[in-house]
Amino acid sequence: MSMEIPYKIYLEEKEMPSQWYNVRADMTNKPAPLLNPGTMQPITLDELKPVFCEALARQELDDTTPYIDIPEEIRSFYKMYRPSPLTRAYCLEKALDTPAHIYYKFEGNNTSGSHKLNSAIAQAYYAKQEGLKGVTTETGAGQWGTALSMACSYFDLDCQVYMVKVSYEQKPFRREVMRTYGAKVTPSPSMDTNVGRKINQEFPGTTGSLGCAISEAVEAATSQDGYRYVLGSVLSQVLLHQSIIGLETKTALDKYGIKADMIIGCAGGGSNLGGLISPFAGEMLRGEADYQIIAVEPASCPSLTRGSYRYDFCDTGKVCPLAKMYTLGSGFIPSANHAGGLRYHGMSSVVSQLYEDGYLEARSVGQTEVFQAAQQFARVEGILPAPESSHAIRVAINEALKCKETGEAKNIVFGLTGTGYFDMVAYQKFNDGDMSDYIPTDAEIEASLAKLPTV
Ligand SMILES: *Cc1c(COP(=O)(O)O)cnc(C)c1O
């Protein structure tokens, strides 16, 4: 007997996960430890405490506890916008004339517009628990800053966001959402921090970079009493919080007896991908099931497909701990023509180790084909996807078309991380035919990798 699968598979509140799943616990080869940039030795809890909240520092270092309780207050916040639906893409399947069954988990149903709120609320909760006054962070395009400002306003915490100056000027609407939620948004480099003043003096008129904004946010956290720094991706604690995506997905699939064949996610710093795949990768690690897992990254910032698995700095300012990860070098800056997000130079150390050990594969795609997939998806499924999410759509469509050739009815699941409402400048470029595909040369990547620290 086969059950009719609805367009949307919803979970009831009582079916929502009460614990996050820490995939590191089931990994035989653990991700390499973070290193203290001063000593180049594995970083300790005490060394992390001045920068991160203690509970989060503990989660960062914990690679043995498989399940960690989600505190009640976070669960009740999750209930305002979760569970997110798992949608059967019947309309896309029809348009592609494929025998494949396509499912997507949509994380854009909240004001911040992406999955980032899942970790922002957890990080704000622990900051509040520890009696802090506030947190500082950086934001590029603004999704993380928006999510964090929502989370901080819920817990009545001060939120200071250093926003890359070029985005501050070009994305005024993101900035206003953050201010509406009470965040203080400062264009970076600013004149408020030593590092900002120094950069402004050295490079008058600079429009800033993520690396510079990170350095300013860290300085702001460590120079104000009662403040800590928080980060929206890459870190293992963020992957842990994002496991809510994968746990809900798995529960929804199990409800209808659906076994995924393929799980696809876009990869910037690796947090949504890592969260989506965690429970599935856990089954693979324990030898219980097998899945084809695909990480999709932009051809203009190809850390998994063309980077090197080495220790590197997480930020351009080299103030954060070093992580062993697939990286293009902390000085790597993707082409200015690249409009599709996912611009981070490195990859989560958990995702990197799983990739190194063959649990997942990686593909890189060009931005024009990504926007073609975004347009096709928007027209048949109705949702205007974020450019980042559209990397996953591209590969899901490619795989569904392969199924058409072979006649296989594979179950393809992909993560749709957010909406594209704030990315209309990128869509405009695509619609005007002004989009170009820049792929870095081997020489450029080698030059950047040559500057990696020796550890
Ligand atoms: C930030 C972001 C991403 C990429 O970040 P990861 O840490 O790789 O998940 C993907 N999609 C959207 C919509 C984002 O905002």
The ligand as a Tripos MOL2 file, in Angstrom:
@<TRIPOS>MOLECULE
LIG
   15    15     1     0     0
SMALL
NO_CHARGES

@<TRIPOS>ATOM
      1 C1         24.1940   32.3340    4.9000 C.3       1 LIG1
      2 C2         23.3510   31.6050    3.9300 C.ar      1 LIG1
      3 C3         23.8020   30.4250    3.2810 C.ar      1 LIG1
      4 C4         25.1780   29.8530    3.4550 C.3       1 LIG1
      5 O1         25.6330   29.6240    4.7060 O.3       1 LIG1
      6 P1         25.9900   28.1760    5.2950 P.3       1 LIG1
      7 O2         26.6560   28.4400    6.5550 O.co2     1 LIG1
      8 O3         26.8460   27.4800    4.2850 O.co2     1 LIG1
      9 O4         24.6970   27.4810    5.4750 O.co2     1 LIG1
     10 C5         22.9460   29.7790    2.4350 C.ar      1 LIG1
     11 N1         21.7090   30.2450    2.1680 N.ar      1 LIG1
     12 C6         21.2500   31.3710    2.7540 C.ar      1 LIG1
     13 C7         19.8780   31.8400    2.4010 C.3       1 LIG1
     14 C8         22.0450   32.0800    3.6480 C.ar      1 LIG1
     15 O5         21.5740   33.1910    4.2260 O.3       1 LIG1
@<TRIPOS>BOND
     1     1     2 1
     2     2     3 ar
     3     2    14 ar
     4     3     4 1
     5     3    10 ar
     6     4     5 1
     7     5     6 1
     8     6     7 2
     9     6     8 1
    10     6     9 1
    11    10    11 ar
    12    11    12 ar
    13    12    13 1
    14    12    14 ar
    15    14    15 1
@<TRIPOS>SUBSTRUCTURE
     1 LIG1         1 GROUP 0 **** ****
